[in-house]
Amino acid sequence: MFPYNRLNEIFDYVRQNDIVSVNRLSSLLNITDRTIRSDIQTINEIIKENGAQLKLKRKAGYYIEINDQEKYNTFLSSIKQTKSNNPELDTSQDRIKYLLNLLLYSDEYITLDDLADNIYVSRNTLQNYIKTLKNIFSKYNLEYISKNNAGVKVIGNEDDKRKCLVENVLSFNFQNYVTGFTKDEYTLFDGIDLDLLKQIISNKLKKAQIKTNDFNFKNLVIHFALMISRIQFDCYINTNNTISIDDNYIDFINDIVLEIENNFNITISEGEKKYLYSHLVANTQLNDLIDNDSKIKELVAELLNNIYLDYNFDLRNDEILSHDLFLHFKSILNTKSFALNKRNPLLNTIKTNFPLAFDITITCTAKIFNKQPYILTEDEVGYVSLHIGAAIERCFSGSLQNKSVILVCGSGQATTRMLETRLNVFFKDKITIVRKASYNEFINYTKRELLNIDFVISTIPLKSDFIPTIIVDFALNNQDIEAISKFLTSISLNKMKKSNKFFDKNLFIHLDKVDSKEALLKQMCHLMENQDIVDTDYFDYVMERENLAKTNMNEVFALPHPMRLCAKDTKVAVAIIDKPLSWYQQDTVQIVFLLAIKQGDQQDIEHLYDIFIEIVNNSKLQQSIIHSYNYDSFINNLLENIE
């Protein structure tokens, strides 16, 4: 009923309270008094024909006056029915999503005036959104065309349009993604019974005994729904002769296609069948299509040997790791065979909470997996780093536990293995993980199946009437550990004191501003050269790593380092900058720790990275460091804030 969601919020808040001050509304919505008055005027233009008005009482605030109760009640009922279907257009991101969806679902030209009217903005504001949209479309080989007196449209391959829709319109918040359907999904797939589709896919996979995890299962539902939606709009994928369906799965594909055709009144072409098949291969455990086991095993062995040579972590005899990496690379290559790029919804969490494992993985895989089709994306490196990180932690800990626990994790083997390993590390004398389950498997357990289980640790929100459940992040942060047990403090005791030796007064600088990242790194490398910690080529090695992937861990803190252990001593140079320094694309930083690591100091690296993680997760500490104008102040801030 209202053109954008903020008007709904104002109307709902006023009608649910006797009287609401302008200041209260302004504070709640973080907008000016002037905007409040303008919004109230817009609301009144709509509700005056529906038996009500918002009135202002001087020195008190707004209240609702109802002059026709029957009309007003009808109006409220209509709001409830339509509110869930209205697109949210409160933020620029919401409006860009809406425009992207509108353009990709239209074969006709749309005028700029119509686009602006659809999202309730001016033509000038629309132009800013158009720039963003053009950048997005170009990444998917889609062409934005403008024609005088006709408007604009987007042309391109249907497969590319679908990739663009999935990756830019839908949200990949992990917990919300696997447990249900979001408003964005209901909006994009309006008219499609998503719950029915989910049940059809689930039943067919069970019947064929094809396994998948919660995240990949949701991917399947989304891609199947997208296919149905696009076919309903007469948008089809042409037959792709580069893809052939394995003979063993033709009957399975035809079976699931027939069920979808009958329930959603569409006709699925051969090209669309291959589209479904490609996503089934990418998201389930269908038989491997890539017959190069010996090559993959060879690359895994090279990778582990490279980790040993460069970082002195000897993981070469870890059979669990070798097996996990082999299966993981097989899965990656299956996905690559269909030119699919699966997003990693946990990438930022991995980089923030497991920076050492991620850095080891990205540097070593870049050397070993350096030819197609083996070159890895950053999303793929993120998953591989979980396997590497779990193996590193196994190097330094045992695995004895005694409490019976079910571990519920819906994002696949890599995240489950990492969480399992971290739980074993932190609670090795406390728990035994007797079973690992997906969300869908767990909710179907009976009371009898849970009889001998003490409690559940889950990365997905769930409730059970039979057994206590602890919800954790897959990264198992400090709060999660505290929730499971009170012995967290003993694990990190004296961490800072052990690592204090790596900082040096002669390697500390506080600057007002810096011209460029390169200039700062060169200056920091010179500090290390002057202390005989590194050689003159250190800067080149650091820049080699900078060119591979970004090293800033958030919007404040960067952790540059070379792609090899080539220092004479393990030290950290520190630079604090008053004015934010441009670091990577639009990212800026104010704290820079340049690492120099000596071969053989891997346990020291672990201590250092523990400190780095605490800094990243503590915004108050970050601000304290930024305001450390000398070395003593900097060290004191670390000692006071890191246990």
C-alpha positions in Angstrom: 0.0 0.0 0.0 2.9 2.4 0.8 5.6 2.9 -1.9 8.5 2.1 0.4 9.1 0.3 3.7 9.9 3.4 5.8 6.4 4.7 5.4 5.1 1.3 6.7 7.3 1.7 9.7 6.1 5.2 10.5 2.4 4.3 10.0 2.7 1.1 12.1 4.5 2.8 15.0 2.1 5.7 15.2 -1.0 3.6 15.0 0.3 1.2 17.7 1.0 4.1 20.2 -1.3 6.8 21.6 1.0 9.5 20.5 4.6 9.6 19.1 6.9 12.6 19.2 8.8 13.8 16.1 12.1 13.3 17.9 11.1 9.7 18.7 10.4 8.9 15.1 13.5 10.7 13.9 15.6 8.7 16.4 14.1 5.3 15.6 14.5 5.7 11.8 17.6 7.8 11.8 16.1 10.5 9.6 15.6 14.3 9.9 12.5 16.0 11.2 12.0 17.4 7.8 11.9 13.9 6.3 9.5 12.8 8.9 7.1 15.6 8.0 7.4 14.8 4.3 6.8 11.1 4.9 3.7 11.9 7.1 2.3 14.0 4.2 2.8 11.0 1.8 1.1 8.6 4.2 -1.9 11.0 4.7 -2.4 11.2 0.9 -2.8 7.4 0.9 -4.9 6.9 4.1 -7.2 9.8 3.8 -9.3 7.8 1.3 -9.3 4.9 3.8 -10.9 6.4 6.8 -7.9 7.8 8.8 -5.4 10.6 9.1 -2.1 11.1 11.0 -2.5 14.3 13.0 0.1 16.5 14.8 -0.6 17.7 18.4 1.6 20.6 19.2 4.5 19.9 21.7 3.3 16.2 21.9 3.6 14.4 18.5 1.7 12.5 16.0 -1.4 10.3 16.6 -3.9 8.6 14.3 -7.5 9.8 13.9 -10.0 7.3 12.5 -13.1 8.8 10.9 -14.4 5.6 9.1 -13.7 2.4 11.1 -15.0 0.1 8.4 -12.9 1.6 5.6 -9.9 1.7 8.0 -10.3 -2.0 8.9 -10.5 -2.9 5.2 -7.3 -0.9 4.6 -5.4 -2.7 7.4 -6.4 -6.1 6.0 -5.2 -5.1 2.6 -1.9 -4.0 4.1 -1.3 -7.3 5.8 -2.0 -9.2 2.5 0.3 -7.1 0.4 3.1 -6.2 2.8 5.0 -9.5 2.4 4.9 -9.1 -1.4 6.2 -5.5 -1.6 9.9 -5.2 -2.5 12.0 -3.4 0.1 13.5 -0.3 -1.4 14.9 1.4 1.7 18.6 1.1 0.8 20.5 1.7 -2.4 21.4 -2.0 -2.3 17.6 -2.9 -2.3 17.0 -0.6 -5.2 19.9 -1.9 -7.2 18.6 -5.5 -6.7 15.1 -4.4 -7.8 16.4 -2.7 -10.9 18.7 -5.7 -11.8 15.7 -8.1 -11.4 13.5 -5.8 -13.5 16.0 -5.5 -16.4 16.9 -9.1 -16.5 13.3 -10.2 -16.6 12.4 -7.8 -19.4 12.9 -8.4 -23.2 11.5 -5.0 -24.0 13.1 -1.6 -23.6 12.2 0.2 -20.3 12.4 4.0 -20.2 14.5 5.7 -17.6 11.5 7.5 -16.2 9.8 4.1 -15.6 12.9 2.8 -13.9 13.0 5.9 -11.6 9.3 5.7 -10.9 9.6 2.0 -9.9 12.1 2.8 -7.1 10.7 6.2 -6.2 13.9 8.2 -7.1 14.8 11.1 -9.4 16.4 10.6 -12.8 19.6 12.1 -11.4 19.7 9.5 -8.6 18.9 6.8 -11.0 22.0 7.6 -13.0 24.2 6.6 -10.1 22.5 3.3 -9.9 22.9 2.7 -13.6 26.7 3.1 -13.2 26.7 0.3 -10.6 24.4 -1.9 -12.7 26.7 -1.5 -15.8 29.7 -2.7 -13.7 27.7 -5.7 -12.5 26.4 -6.7 -15.9 29.9 -6.4 -17.5 31.2 -9.1 -15.0 28.7 -11.6 -16.6 29.3 -10.7 -20.3 25.9 -9.0 -20.3 25.4 -5.8 -22.4 23.5 -2.8 -21.2 21.9 -1.1 -24.2 20.4 2.4 -24.4 18.2 3.4 -27.3 16.9 7.0 -27.9 13.2 7.4 -27.3 12.9 3.7 -26.4 14.8 3.2 -23.2 17.2 0.6 -22.0 17.5 -3.2 -21.9 20.0 -5.9 -21.1 21.0 -8.6 -23.6 23.2 -11.6 -23.3 23.4 -15.4 -22.8 20.6 -16.8 -20.7 23.1 -18.8 -18.6 25.0 -15.6 -17.7 21.7 -13.8 -16.8 20.9 -16.6 -14.3 24.3 -16.4 -12.7 23.9 -12.7 -12.4 20.5 -13.0 -10.8 21.6 -15.7 -8.2 24.8 -13.9 -7.2 23.5 -10.4 -7.0 19.8 -10.5 -6.1 19.8 -13.3 -3.5 21.4 -13.1 -0.1 23.9 -15.8 1.1 23.7 -15.3 4.9 24.6 -18.9 5.8 22.2 -19.6 8.7 19.2 -17.9 7.1 20.0 -19.5 3.8 19.8 -23.1 4.8 16.9 -23.0 7.3 14.2 -21.5 5.1 13.4 -19.1 2.3 14.1 -15.3 2.5 11.9 -12.4 1.4 14.3 -11.9 -1.6 13.7 -15.5 -2.6 10.0 -15.3 -2.3 10.0 -12.0 -4.3 12.2 -13.3 -7.1 10.2 -16.6 -7.3 6.8 -15.1 -6.9 4.1 -17.6 -7.9 6.4 -20.6 -7.4 5.6 -23.0 -4.5 9.2 -23.2 -3.1 8.2 -25.6 -0.3 6.7 -28.0 -2.9 9.8 -27.8 -5.1 12.0 -28.4 -2.0 10.0 -31.5 -1.2 10.2 -32.8 -4.8 13.9 -32.5 -4.9 14.4 -34.0 -1.5 12.3 -37.0 -2.3 14.0 -37.6 -5.6 17.5 -37.4 -4.1 16.5 -39.8 -1.3 15.0 -42.2 -3.8 18.2 -42.2 -5.8 20.3 -42.3 -2.7 22.2 -39.2 -3.8 23.7 -37.3 -0.8 24.3 -33.6 -0.4 24.7 -31.1 2.5 22.2 -28.4 3.6 23.9 -25.5 1.8 24.3 -27.4 -1.5 20.7 -28.7 -1.2 19.5 -25.1 -0.9 21.6 -24.2 -3.9 19.7 -26.9 -5.9 16.3 -25.6 -4.9 17.3 -22.0 -5.9 18.7 -23.0 -9.3 15.7 -25.3 -10.0 13.3 -22.4 -9.0 15.3 -20.0 -11.2 14.9 -22.4 -14.1 11.1 -22.6 -13.6 10.8 -18.8 -13.2 12.8 -18.1 -16.4 10.9 -20.7 -18.4 7.6 -19.1 -17.2 8.9 -15.8 -18.8 9.9 -17.6 -22.0 13.6 -17.4 -21.2 15.4 -20.6 -22.1 18.9 -22.1 -22.2 19.8 -23.4 -25.6 21.1 -26.9 -26.0 24.7 -27.1 -24.7 26.6 -29.6 -26.8 29.6 -29.3 -24.4 27.6 -31.0 -21.6 26.5 -34.6 -21.9 24.4 -36.4 -19.2 26.1 -39.5 -17.8 24.1 -42.6 -18.9 23.8 -43.7 -15.3 21.7 -40.6 -14.5 19.5 -40.1 -17.5 16.6 -41.9 -15.9 17.0 -39.9 -12.7 17.1 -36.6 -14.6 14.0 -37.6 -16.6 12.2 -38.6 -13.5 12.8 -35.3 -11.7 12.1 -33.3 -14.8 8.7 -35.1 -15.3 7.7 -34.3 -11.7 8.6 -30.6 -12.1 6.8 -30.3 -15.5 3.6 -31.8 -14.0 3.6 -29.7 -10.9 4.6 -26.3 -12.4 3.0 -26.6 -15.8 6.2 -26.0 -17.9 8.1 -27.9 -20.6 11.8 -28.5 -19.9 14.0 -28.7 -23.0 17.2 -30.7 -23.4 19.2 -27.6 -22.8 17.4 -27.1 -19.4 17.9 -30.7 -18.5 21.7 -30.2 -18.9 21.4 -27.1 -16.8 19.8 -29.1 -14.0 22.3 -31.9 -14.4 25.3 -29.4 -14.1 23.9 -28.1 -10.8 23.3 -31.6 -9.5 26.9 -32.5 -10.2 28.1 -29.3 -8.6 25.9 -29.7 -5.5 25.6 -33.5 -4.8 27.7 -36.6 -4.6 27.0 -37.9 -8.1 29.7 -40.2 -9.5 32.8 -38.2 -10.4 32.9 -37.0 -14.0 36.6 -36.1 -13.8 38.8 -39.1 -14.4 42.2 -37.8 -13.3 42.7 -39.3 -9.8 46.5 -39.8 -10.2 47.0 -36.1 -11.2 45.0 -34.9 -8.3 46.9 -37.1 -5.9 50.1 -35.8 -7.3 49.0 -32.2 -6.8 47.9 -32.9 -3.2 51.3 -34.4 -2.5 53.1 -31.4 -4.1 50.9 -29.0 -2.1 51.7 -30.7 1.3 55.4 -30.8 0.5 55.3 -27.1 -0.4 53.7 -26.3 2.9 56.4 -28.2 4.7 59.2 -26.5 2.7 57.8 -22.9 3.0 56.2 -23.0 6.5 57.8 -26.1 8.2 54.3 -27.6 9.0 54.8 -31.3 8.2 51.3 -32.4 7.1 52.6 -34.9 4.5 51.7 -38.0 6.5 48.2 -36.8 7.6 46.0 -39.3 6.0 42.8 -37.5 7.0 44.1 -34.3 5.2 45.2 -36.1 2.1 41.9 -37.9 1.8 39.8 -34.8 2.4 41.9 -32.7 -0.1 41.6 -35.4 -2.7 37.8 -35.5 -2.5 37.6 -31.7 -2.3 39.6 -31.2 -5.4 37.6 -33.8 -7.2 34.5 -31.8 -6.3 36.0 -28.5 -7.4 37.0 -30.0 -10.8 33.5 -31.4 -11.3 32.1 -27.9 -10.8 34.7 -26.3 -13.0 33.8 -28.8 -15.8 30.5 -26.9 -16.1 32.0 -23.4 -15.8 30.2 -22.9 -12.5 31.6 -20.7 -9.8 30.2 -21.7 -6.4 30.1 -18.9 -3.9 31.7 -19.5 -0.5 29.3 -17.9 2.0 31.9 -18.3 4.8 34.8 -16.7 3.0 35.0 -13.5 5.1 34.6 -15.6 8.3 37.4 -17.9 7.2 39.8 -15.1 6.4 39.1 -13.3 9.7 39.2 -16.3 12.0 41.7 -18.5 10.3 44.2 -16.0 8.7 47.2 -18.3 9.1 45.5 -21.3 7.4 44.2 -19.0 4.6 47.5 -17.4 4.0 49.4 -20.7 3.9 46.8 -22.1 1.5 46.6 -19.1 -0.9 50.3 -18.8 -1.3 51.0 -22.5 -1.7 48.1 -23.3 -4.0 49.1 -20.4 -6.2 52.5 -22.2 -6.8 51.1 -25.7 -7.3 47.7 -25.2 -8.9 48.9 -22.7 -11.5 47.4 -24.1 -14.7 43.9 -24.6 -15.9 41.6 -26.3 -15.0 43.4 -26.5 -11.6 43.7 -22.7 -10.8 41.5 -22.0 -7.8 39.3 -19.0 -7.1 39.4 -17.2 -3.7 36.1 -18.9 -2.7 37.7 -22.3 -3.4 40.9 -21.4 -1.6 38.7 -20.6 1.5 37.3 -24.1 1.7 40.7 -25.7 1.1 42.2 -23.6 3.9 39.7 -25.2 6.4 41.2 -28.6 5.6 44.7 -27.2 6.0 43.8 -25.3 9.2 42.3 -28.4 10.7 45.4 -30.4 9.9 47.7 -27.8 11.5 45.7 -27.9 14.7 45.9 -31.7 14.7 49.7 -31.3 14.7 49.6 -29.6 18.1 46.8 -31.5 19.9 45.4 -34.9 20.8 41.9 -36.1 20.4 40.7 -37.7 23.7 37.2 -36.8 24.7 34.4 -38.3 26.9 31.1 -36.4 26.4 28.7 -37.7 23.7 27.9 -35.0 21.3 26.2 -34.7 17.9 27.7 -32.0 15.6 25.1 -30.4 13.2 26.7 -28.4 10.4 25.0 -27.7 7.1 27.7 -26.3 4.9 29.7 -29.4 3.9 32.6 -31.6 4.9 35.2 -28.9 5.0 33.4 -26.7 7.5 32.3 -29.8 9.5 35.9 -31.1 9.7 37.2 -27.7 10.8 34.6 -27.3 13.5 35.1 -30.9 14.7 38.9 -30.3 14.9 38.6 -27.1 16.8 36.2 -28.6 19.3 38.6 -31.5 19.8 41.4 -29.1 20.3 39.6 -26.9 22.9 37.7 -29.7 24.6 39.9 -32.8 24.1 39.3 -34.1 27.6 35.6 -33.2 27.6 33.7 -34.4 24.5 33.5 -37.1 22.0 31.7 -36.3 18.7 29.9 -39.5 18.1 27.8 -38.4 15.1 27.9 -35.6 12.5 24.6 -34.6 10.9 23.0 -32.1 8.5 20.1 -29.9 9.7 17.6 -32.0 7.7 19.0 -35.3 9.1 18.9 -34.0 12.7 15.3 -32.7 12.7 14.2 -36.2 11.7 16.0 -38.0 14.6 13.7 -39.8 17.0 13.9 -39.5 20.8 15.3 -43.1 20.9 18.1 -42.1 18.5 19.2 -39.3 20.9 19.0 -41.4 24.1 22.8 -41.7 24.6 23.7 -38.2 23.4 24.6 -35.6 26.1 24.1 -32.5 24.0 24.2 -31.1 20.5 26.6 -28.5 19.0 25.1 -26.9 15.9 26.0 -24.1 13.5 22.3 -23.8 12.5 19.5 -22.5 14.8 17.5 -25.5 15.9 15.4 -26.7 18.9 14.9 -30.2 20.3 12.5 -31.3 23.0 14.8 -34.3 23.8 18.3 -32.9 24.1 20.1 -29.6 25.0 21.5 -27.7 22.1 24.3 -25.1 21.9 24.3 -22.9 18.8 27.8 -21.8 17.7 29.4 -20.1 14.7 31.3 -22.6 12.6 34.5 -20.7 13.4 33.9 -21.4 17.1 34.7 -17.9 18.4 35.4 -17.0 22.0 31.8 -16.5 22.9 30.9 -20.0 21.6 33.7 -21.6 23.6 32.6 -19.8 26.7 29.0 -21.1 26.2 30.3 -24.7 26.1 32.7 -24.5 29.0 34.3 -22.0 31.4 37.9 -23.0 30.9 38.5 -20.7 27.9 40.8 -18.4 29.9 43.3 -21.3 30.6 43.7 -21.8 26.8 44.8 -18.3 26.0 46.7 -17.6 29.3 49.8 -15.5 28.9 49.4 -15.4 25.1 50.5 -11.8 24.8 53.5 -12.3 27.1 54.8 -15.2 24.9 54.5 -13.1 21.8 55.8 -9.8 23.1 59.3 -10.6 22.0 58.3 -10.2 18.3 57.6 -6.5 18.6 60.5 -4.0 18.7 60.7 -0.2 19.3 62.9 0.2 16.3 60.2 -1.4 14.1 57.4 1.0 15.2 56.2 4.1 13.3 53.3 6.4 13.8 52.5 8.6 10.8 50.0 11.4 10.1 49.4 10.2 6.5 51.0 8.1 3.8 51.1 8.7 0.0 50.5 5.0 -1.0 50.5 1.5 0.2 53.7 0.8 -1.8 55.5 3.7 -0.2 54.5 2.6 3.3 55.6 -1.0 2.7 58.9 0.1 1.3 59.5 2.2 4.4 58.7 -0.7 6.7 60.9 -3.1 4.8 63.8 -0.6 5.1 63.2 -0.6 8.9 63.7 -4.4 8.9 66.7 -4.2 6.6 68.4 -1.7 8.9 67.9 -4.2 11.8 69.3 -7.0 9.7 66.1 -9.0 9.9 65.5 -9.2 6.1 67.4 -8.8 2.9 67.0 -6.1 0.3 64.6 -8.2 -1.9 62.1 -8.5 0.9 59.9 -5.7 -0.5 59.6 -7.6 -3.8 58.4 -10.7 -2.0 55.9 -8.7 0.0 54.5 -7.1 -3.2 54.3 -10.5 -4.8 51.8 -11.5 -2.1 49.9 -8.2 -2.3 49.3 -8.8 -6.0 47.8 -12.3 -5.2 45.0 -11.3 -2.9 44.1 -8.5 -0.4 45.9 -8.6 3.0 43.6 -6.3 4.9 41.6 -8.3 7.4 39.0 -5.6 7.9 38.5 -1.9 7.3 41.2 -0.9 9.9 43.8 -3.7 10.0 46.2 -5.0 7.4 48.7 -7.9 7.6 51.1 -7.8 4.7 53.8 -10.5 4.4 55.8 -12.3 1.7 54.8 -15.6 0.0 57.7 -17.5 1.7 59.5 -17.7 5.0 62.7 -15.8 4.2 63.6 -13.7 7.3 66.6 -14.1 9.5 64.4 -13.6 12.6 60.7 -13.6 13.3 59.6 -10.0 13.9 56.6 -7.7 13.3 57.0 -4.1 12.0 54.1 -1.8 13.1 52.8 1.3 11.3 49.9 3.3 12.7 48.4 6.0 10.4 46.2 8.8 11.5 44.5 9.3 8.2 43.1 6.1 6.5 45.3 4.7 3.8 43.9 3.2 0.6 44.8 -0.5 0.7 42.7 -2.6 -1.7 40.2 -1.2 -4.1 37.8 0.8 -1.9 39.2 -0.6 1.4 41.3 1.6 3.7 43.4 0.8 6.8 45.1 2.6 9.7 47.0 -0.3 11.4 49.6 -2.2 9.4 51.6 -5.2 10.8 54.3 -6.3 8.4 55.4 -9.9 9.2 58.9 -11.3 8.9 59.0 -15.0 9.7 62.0 -17.2 10.1 62.0 -20.7 8.8 61.2 -23.2 11.6 59.2 -20.7 13.8 55.8 -22.2 13.0 54.7 -22.3 16.7 55.6 -18.7 17.1 53.5 -17.9 14.0 50.5 -19.6 15.8 51.0 -17.3 18.8 51.2 -14.2 16.6 48.1 -15.1 14.6 46.2 -15.5 17.8 47.0 -11.9 18.7 46.0 -10.8 15.2 42.6 -12.5 15.4 41.9 -10.8 18.8 42.8 -7.4 17.3 40.5 -8.0 14.3 37.6 -9.0 16.6 38.0 -6.1 19.0 37.1 -2.7 17.6 37.8 -1.0 21.0 41.4 -2.4 20.9 41.8 -1.3 17.3 40.9 2.3 18.3 43.3 2.1 21.2 46.1 1.0 18.9 45.3 3.9 16.4 45.7 6.3 19.3 49.0 4.8 20.4 51.5 7.6 19.5 54.6 5.8 20.8 55.8 2.2 21.1 55.3 2.0 24.9 51.7 3.1 24.6 51.2 0.5 21.8 52.6 -2.4 23.8 50.7 -1.4 26.9 47.4 -1.4 24.9 48.2 -4.9 23.7 49.1 -6.2 27.2 45.9 -4.7 28.7 43.6 -6.0 26.1 45.0 -9.4 25.1 45.2 -12.3 27.6 
